[in-house]
Amino acid sequence: SCKVFFANDPLKIVRAQGQYMFDEKGEKYLDCINNVAHVGHSHPYVIKAATKQMELLNTNSRFLHDNLVQYAQRLTATLPEKLSVCYFVNSGSEANDLALRLARQYHGHQDVITLE
């Protein structure tokens, strides 16, 4: 049930910069699928910040760390008071799974309606 994009003419993307991705032949493609709208691929600021963090600690959010709390406080300070809880996840799939589990816990129902 996993669909391969471009099955008849597959792309082998080997690198990316800004809003573009490049295949093994050097052909340039505008990336309209990934999260490039945020900062683009290979953004120097993001690379520097990620490198600095990975030099200190390279893990996920399942362990307690002051940076998670500080980030959550900075984030919630920009939101209405009712939005005062943060859940950090690593993907859209994980976010959807968490939202479904929270809704089921809150309402006590297991039924789900989805649209394709």
Helices and strands as residue ranges (DSSP letters): E 13-17, E 20-23, E 28-30, H 36-39, H 44-56, H 66-76, H 92-107
